[in-house]
Amino acid sequence: MKKILLLAAAAIMGMSAANAQVEFGAKVGFDLTNYWGEDVSHTLQPNYQAGLVMEYHAAPKFSVAPEVVFAAQGGKSDNFTFHANYVNVPVMLKYYVSPAFSIDFGPQVGFNVYSKVTPKDQDALDLGDMTNTVDFGLGLGATYNLTNNAFIQARYTMGLTKVYKDQSVDVMGYKLTTDNKAKNGNIQISFGMKF
């Protein structure tokens, strides 16, 4: 009986995969990033992103779109500019309002690969030991398909975990405290192509 159920499940999944459309592509984009949270006052900082996308059309109006994206992130305060690069893996659930336009929502996990701070009028200093290596967030946005292959996206990703560990250090005469619960915020505008 178990073998029959497994065979039936495999057959259904195989038929679903055969009928579903899977697309691959790449995207690049302009980001405005900052830190947000309790007692955090950072201004938006221009940054960039680039990565690979995949979209699995599970139903006529629904698809799942995982991505692997390199993103330069960070924030800027009066005395410091923070630079934190991540490899982000969002998994967006897409609802197609029309054949060309979707509303996108989903979780994201990010892996920190670079973390530095630049004090005002000074050289950059490494913050790798003070930075949490994993960042969890949620994304909400939209995708518009310009053609069958080209698309544009707008998305806001809100970090849910703290960027830095609770520490305090002196940096070139400035007191830098990372116990302020700063989290990533990222406004993204992207252009992509599907192959």
N, C-alpha and C positions, 0 to 999 in steps of 0.2 A: 504494500500500500504506500509506504514511504517513497519507494522508487517511482511509482506512478505519479505521486504528487510532485516530486522533484522534476520529473520529465515534463509534466504539464506546466509547471512554473517556468522551466527553461524554455519551453516552446512559446509561451506567452511573451516572455521577455525578448526572445529572439524575434518574434513578429513585431513587437513594439519597436525594437531597435531598427528593424528593416524598414518600418513605415515612418519612423522619426527621421528628421533631418538634423544632421550635425554639421555645424560650420566652425571653421577656425579662422583666426585673424590676428591682427596686431593693431595697437593704438598708441598714440602719443597725445600729450596734453599739457595744458597750463593749469597750475594749481595756485590757490591762495590759501596758505596754511597759517595756523596760529595755535596757541595753547589756550585752553579754557578750563574753568574750574573755580572752586572757592578761593578767593583772594588772589586770583590770577588776572593780571592786566597786560595782555600782549596785543600787539597790532598785527594785522595781516602781513604776510611775507610772500612775495612771488616765488614760485618754485615750478617744478616740472615732474612729469611722470612718463613712463614708457613701458609697454608690456605686451603680453600675449593674451588672447581671449578665445573662448570656446563657447558655443551656444548649442544646447540640446533642446530641440523643439519637441516637448513631450506631448503637447496637445495643440489644437489650432490657436488658442489664445494664450497659452502658457509655455514658458521655456525656463531652463536653468542655465545660467551663464557664469561659470567659474573663470577667474582670471589669475594671472601671475604678473604683478606690476612692480617695477622699481619706482619708488617715489621719494623725492627729496622733500622733507617736511621740516617743521621747526616753528619757531616763534621769535618775536622781537620785543624787547622791553626797553626802557630808557637807557640802561647801561650795558645790555647784553644782546647779542644775536645768537640764537640757538639753531644749530644745524643737526638734523637727525634723519638719516636715510634708512628706508625700510624696503624690504621685499614683502609686499602685501598680497594676500590671497583672499579676495572677496568672492563670495558665491551669491550671485544675485538671482532672485526669483523675478521673472519678468511677466507682466500681464499686458497683453497687446490690446490697447483701446481701439486701434485701427491696424490694418496690415503694416503700416509704416511707423507707428508710434507705440512705445511701451512705457509703463511705469515700472521702475526697478527698485527692489528692496531686498536687503540680505545682510548676513553677518560678514565680518572680515577679520582675519588674523594677520598681524604684521610681525615681521622679524627684523629687529634693529641690526643694521650692519655697520653703522657709522654714527658717532655722536660727539659733537664738539660744540664749544661755546666760544664766541669771539667777544671779549670785553671791548668797550668803547675805546678806539684808538690803540688796540693791542693785537697781538697775534692770537690765533686760535689755540685753544687748549682742549685736550682729550677729556671727554666725560664718559667714556665707555664703561668704566667701573661703577659709575653712578646711575647708569641707564638700565631700565628693565628691558630684557631682551625680547619679550613677547608683548604685543599690544592687541587687545581685542576691541572691535568697534562694530557699529551698524551703519549701513549706507542706505540712502534714499535718493532716487534721482529718476531720470528719464532718458530714453534713447529714441532718436529719430533716424530712420533709415532713409538716406538721401537717394540711394539707388539699391539694387540688389546686393552690391558689394560695399558701398561706402556708408558710414554712419557718423553721427555726432552724439555726444553724451554730455549731460550735466548731472553732477552728483554732489551731495554733501555726505561726508563720512565723519561720524562723531566717535571719538575714542571713548572707551568705557573704563580703561585701566590707566593708572598713573604712568607717565613717561619715565619719571626718575624715582630712585630709591630715596628714602628719607635720610638726607645727609646735609652737612653744611661745611663749606670750605672757603678759604680766603683765596680770591683770584685777583692778582695784580692790584691789591688794595681795596677791592670790592668784596663784600660778603655775599656769597652765593649760597642760598638755602634752597634745597630741592624738596622740602617737605610741604609744599603748597598745593599738592594734589593736582598738578598740571596734567591735562589730558590733551591728546591730539584733536585738532579740528582741521578739516580739509575740504575746500570747495574746489571741484574739478570740472574743467571743460576739456573734452577729449574729441579727437578725430580718429577714426579707425577704418580699416579695410578688412573685409572677409575674403578668404581665398576659396 
